[in-house]
Amino acid sequence: MAAVFEATTLAGMRLASRIIRSATHEGVGDGDDFPAKLIERYSRLAAGGAGAIITGYAGVSRGGRAWPNMLMIDDDAYIPAFRAVTDAVRPYGAPLVLQLAHGGGRTEPAVTGEAAKAPSRYRYKGAGSTARELTAGEIERIIAAFVQGVVRARRSGFAGAQVHAAHGYLLAAFLSPALNRRRDRWGGSTENRFRIVGEIIGRARQAVGAFPLLVKLSAYDFDAGGLRLDEAVRLARLCEAASFDAIEVSCGNDNFFAVVRPRRLPVAAILELTPALREAPWLKKKLAALVIPRLFPLCDETENYNVAAAAAIKAAVGIPVSVVGGIRRLAAMEAIVAAGQADYVSLCRPFIVEPDIVARLREGRQDGSRCIDCDYCLVGVGGGPLKCFYGRLPAGR
Ligand SMILES: Cc1cc2nc3c(=O)[nH]c(=O)nc-3n(C[C@H](O)[C@H](O)[C@H](O)COP(=O)(O)O)c2cc1C
């Protein structure tokens, strides 16, 4: 049997295949019925053969809530709800890993009730407001919030936790030389920019011991003066030294369409599925349609686009590495694992269109994903539960 369908142990977790569901914001965190919705989604993924399931990101503190419908883990009161989810999904066998995040400069005051905050003052592409610089005291509180998040993940019955340090969110912004221009102990050298992540894993490890702790890293971005692969390799080594159990390699910081790459920019979807733009006057929409392509230049590579970066990181560390980004064909998955470019492959959009994609590949029913990389799922999930639009706007739009 191909190595991708072989059972493995990752930081003590038993995975039935090497194909992992990468963290995917499900857009259901705004209702009290979110456990039932998560149980339905994760049960389908687990029954469909996902090796492990990384949840959509869960906010570790109120100020880090990136969307009104984001999952939250900033209070012990959430533990029974998440416990219901982990208890219901456990019989399927696939480990469930809670992703922990702080939205940083990608948050909006209208959602959090407070100013957006980032390592340094910054306005993200397309953001409604400019983030202000965090104080040293606020950084300490955010570290404590992540540690609490890890503790709550374990108490909720998750098999592990993943710290989200990719995609321009708060921790990724600290790692990026373009987004972190601080002159104190939290900025400057690679070690200083890594310090917040190091403090989180160090204190979390003391609190939870051998509990599996994973990290998702952007290995490079396209920002002027941003993160480049050689520095990401050093960051990956720091992650290993700080006791992370595995690294998931992604990319991109300010340009989200470099993270989740579409074949064409989904301008119509942005105009019709983004709550802030849907009801906007005609002229504003017209202007937005002109500005969007300038803000978000497309990347040429849309398949397997982080494999070379993952291979460089894999060669530099001793802990398992997974790679995510445009992986669609079984042949590519097999080649990545066979060549030792990564130990695992992580997929996001393919699981949205086909939650049982792993079973389909394993049984030879398909040799790849049906995903067309339209990115409507990504645009639509801010305003409603995650779904596959398959490149079509809902009727009437
Ligand atoms: C709808 C949607 C939601 C996402 N939510 C998250 C998330 O919560 N956390 C995260 O780390 N990445 C998130 N991502 C990024 C994916 O995990 C992944 O890194 C990216 O989509 C590239 O993988 P793919 O080509 O297999 O889709 C999201 C992507 C999409 C399309």
The ligand as an SDF file (V2000), in Angstrom:
LIG
                    3D

 31 33  0  0  0  0  0  0  0  0999 V2000
  -12.2490   28.4480    4.1730 C   0  0  0  0  0  0  0  0  0  0  0  0
  -10.8490   28.4070    4.7050 C   0  0  0  0  0  0  0  0  0  0  0  0
  -10.6350   28.5360    6.0730 C   0  0  0  0  0  0  0  0  0  0  0  0
   -9.3300   28.4640    6.5950 C   0  0  0  0  0  0  0  0  0  0  0  0
   -9.1570   28.5480    7.9390 N   0  0  0  0  0  0  0  0  0  0  0  0
   -7.9140   28.3800    8.4640 C   0  0  0  0  0  0  0  0  0  0  0  0
   -7.7180   28.3430    9.8720 C   0  0  0  0  0  0  0  0  0  0  0  0
   -8.6570   28.4560   10.6750 O   0  0  0  0  0  0  0  0  0  0  0  0
   -6.4400   28.1880   10.3110 N   0  0  0  0  0  0  0  0  0  0  0  0
   -5.3740   28.0370    9.4620 C   0  0  0  0  0  0  0  0  0  0  0  0
   -4.2530   27.8630    9.9070 O   0  0  0  0  0  0  0  0  0  0  0  0
   -5.5380   28.0640    8.1290 N   0  0  0  0  0  0  0  0  0  0  0  0
   -6.7720   28.2080    7.6100 C   0  0  0  0  0  0  0  0  0  0  0  0
   -6.9460   28.1640    6.2620 N   0  0  0  0  0  0  0  0  0  0  0  0
   -5.7700   27.8820    5.3930 C   0  0  0  0  0  0  0  0  0  0  0  0
   -5.6370   26.3760    5.1470 C   0  0  0  0  0  0  0  0  0  0  0  0
   -5.4190   25.6430    6.3240 O   0  0  0  0  0  0  0  0  0  0  0  0
   -4.4800   26.0520    4.1650 C   0  0  0  0  0  0  0  0  0  0  0  0
   -3.2650   26.4730    4.7680 O   0  0  0  0  0  0  0  0  0  0  0  0
   -4.6430   26.6960    2.7950 C   0  0  0  0  0  0  0  0  0  0  0  0
   -6.0070   26.6850    2.4020 O   0  0  0  0  0  0  0  0  0  0  0  0
   -3.8390   25.9980    1.7020 C   0  0  0  0  0  0  0  0  0  0  0  0
   -4.2090   24.6300    1.6240 O   0  0  0  0  0  0  0  0  0  0  0  0
   -5.1630   24.0270    0.4570 P   0  0  0  0  0  0  0  0  0  0  0  0
   -4.5390   24.4170   -0.8570 O   0  0  0  0  0  0  0  0  0  0  0  0
   -5.1650   22.5560    0.6850 O   0  0  0  0  0  0  0  0  0  0  0  0
   -6.4920   24.6640    0.6090 O   0  0  0  0  0  0  0  0  0  0  0  0
   -8.2270   28.2730    5.7140 C   0  0  0  0  0  0  0  0  0  0  0  0
   -8.4630   28.1500    4.3420 C   0  0  0  0  0  0  0  0  0  0  0  0
   -9.7540   28.1910    3.8360 C   0  0  0  0  0  0  0  0  0  0  0  0
   -9.9770   28.0000    2.3630 C   0  0  0  0  0  0  0  0  0  0  0  0
  1  2  1  0
  2  3  1  0
  2 30  2  0
  3  4  2  0
  4  5  1  0
  4 28  1  0
  5  6  2  0
  6  7  1  0
  6 13  1  0
  7  8  2  0
  7  9  1  0
  9 10  1  0
 10 11  2  0
 10 12  1  0
 12 13  2  0
 13 14  1  0
 14 15  1  0
 14 28  1  0
 15 16  1  0
 16 17  1  0
 16 18  1  0
 18 19  1  0
 18 20  1  0
 20 21  1  0
 20 22  1  0
 22 23  1  0
 23 24  1  0
 24 25  2  0
 24 26  1  0
 24 27  1  0
 28 29  2  0
 29 30  1  0
 30 31  1  0
M  END
$$$$
